[in-house]
Amino acid sequence: MNAQQHDGDVRTASLGLTSVLVGSLPAELMTDKAPERYTVEAVFTRRPGKEEVLEVVGPQTRDALGRAGYPDVTLTVSDRRLEIGNTTLEELRDGLGAVIAARLADITVGVQDEQNAAASRARDVAATEHDRAEAVAALAHSVTFATAAGDDATR
């Protein structure tokens, strides 16, 4: 199964980050004019599905960042990039990067579990419908149009 299949399919590759987009960093970094906090863009390992995007920017992620000591950090998804707002490269290096990676892994597992459960429910519904259709057909085939004496009613 390909990890890039449409959003309805279970994704097999875990959602993660590969690297920081250096070109998106403020040009003033490591100078006297460097901003105290800024946005860092990182590249996802693959395009996140819509369910994953909702989880990345959702309240559970904000809560997880807050519990880890990063209440002011924001996350925004833009195509295949994660925009990590109100942070620094040092903060990412010293722990925030690991917190984000763990949250992305949790999101992947949660979304995969939900998609697997939905697929299982769909298979159960299809099997039930198949069994019902077979039972209706068997009942229909059991109907005979003959009199009690065995005369064919079509004569």
Secondary structure, 3 states (H helix, E strand, C coil): CCCCCCCCCCCCCCCCEEEECHHHCCCCCCCCCCCCCEEEEEEECCCCCHHHHHHHCCHHHHHHHHHCCCCCCEEEEECCEEEEEEECHHHHHHHHHHHHHHHHHHHHHHHHHHHHHHHHHHHHHHHHHHHHHHHHHHHHHHCCCECCCCCECCC
